[in-house]
């Protein structure tokens, strides 16, 4: 096993990027809910803060996707699956 593969057999930087992507997407989704709640309560300043946080998380996710060579940053995901022809489960 390559020294860069760690205990998983997968290159650590790939795991790290996937982790950042996952957590950034989770954060963006959470911030959307927080912003919606703030908007419903009439808290415009708080809602704006959560929307800004959501945009920051979305930028992080896009950066991780670009580093992984997937998504719009790499020319989009192939129809029916992830770049490289891997189809999602049916």
C-alpha positions as CSV (number, residue, x, y, z in Angstrom):
1,X,0.0,0.0,0.0
2,X,1.3,3.5,-0.9
3,X,2.2,5.7,2.0
4,X,-0.3,8.2,0.8
5,X,-3.2,5.7,0.9
6,X,-3.6,5.5,4.7
7,X,-5.7,2.8,6.3
8,X,-8.5,2.9,3.7
9,X,-6.6,2.0,0.5
10,X,-7.7,5.3,-0.9
11,X,-5.5,8.3,-1.3
12,X,-5.9,10.4,1.8
13,X,-6.3,13.7,-0.2
14,X,-9.2,12.1,-2.1
15,X,-10.9,11.1,1.1
16,X,-10.2,14.6,2.5
17,X,-11.7,16.3,-0.5
18,X,-14.8,14.1,-0.5
19,X,-15.2,14.9,3.2
20,X,-14.9,18.6,2.7
21,X,-17.4,18.3,-0.2
22,X,-19.9,16.4,1.9
23,X,-19.7,18.7,4.9
24,X,-19.9,21.8,2.8
25,X,-23.0,20.5,1.1
26,X,-24.5,19.6,4.5
27,X,-23.6,23.1,5.8
28,X,-25.2,24.8,2.7
29,X,-28.4,22.7,3.2
30,X,-28.5,23.6,6.9
31,X,-28.0,27.3,6.3
32,X,-30.9,27.2,3.7
33,X,-33.2,26.0,6.5
34,X,-31.9,28.5,9.0
35,X,-32.3,31.3,6.5
36,X,-35.9,30.2,5.7
37,X,-36.7,30.1,9.4
38,X,-35.2,33.6,9.9
39,X,-37.2,34.9,6.9
40,X,-40.4,33.5,8.2
41,X,-39.7,35.2,11.5
42,X,-39.1,38.6,9.8
43,X,-35.4,38.6,10.8
44,X,-34.0,39.9,7.5
45,X,-30.5,40.6,8.8
46,X,-30.2,37.1,10.3
47,X,-31.6,35.6,7.1
48,X,-29.0,37.5,5.0
49,X,-26.2,36.2,7.3
50,X,-27.4,32.6,6.8
51,X,-27.7,33.2,3.0
52,X,-24.1,34.5,2.9
53,X,-23.0,31.4,4.9
54,X,-24.9,29.2,2.5
55,X,-23.1,30.8,-0.5
56,X,-19.7,30.3,1.2
57,X,-20.4,26.6,1.8
58,X,-21.6,26.3,-1.8
59,X,-18.3,27.8,-3.0
60,X,-16.3,25.4,-0.9
61,X,-18.3,22.5,-2.3
62,X,-17.6,23.7,-5.9
63,X,-13.9,24.0,-5.1
64,X,-13.8,20.5,-3.7
65,X,-15.6,19.2,-6.8
66,X,-13.1,21.0,-9.1
67,X,-10.2,19.5,-7.2
68,X,-11.8,16.1,-7.6
69,X,-12.4,16.7,-11.3
70,X,-16.2,16.3,-11.1
71,X,-19.2,18.5,-11.6
72,X,-19.7,21.8,-13.4
73,X,-16.2,22.9,-12.6
74,X,-14.9,20.0,-14.7
75,X,-17.4,20.4,-17.6
76,X,-20.4,18.8,-15.9
77,X,-21.5,15.4,-14.9
78,X,-22.1,12.9,-17.7
79,X,-25.7,12.0,-18.3
80,X,-26.7,9.1,-16.2
81,X,-23.8,9.3,-13.8
82,X,-20.6,10.8,-12.5
83,X,-17.8,11.9,-14.8
84,X,-16.0,8.8,-16.0
85,X,-19.1,6.9,-17.0
86,X,-20.0,5.5,-13.5
87,X,-23.7,5.2,-13.4
88,X,-25.6,5.7,-10.2
89,X,-27.5,2.7,-8.7
90,X,-31.0,2.1,-10.1
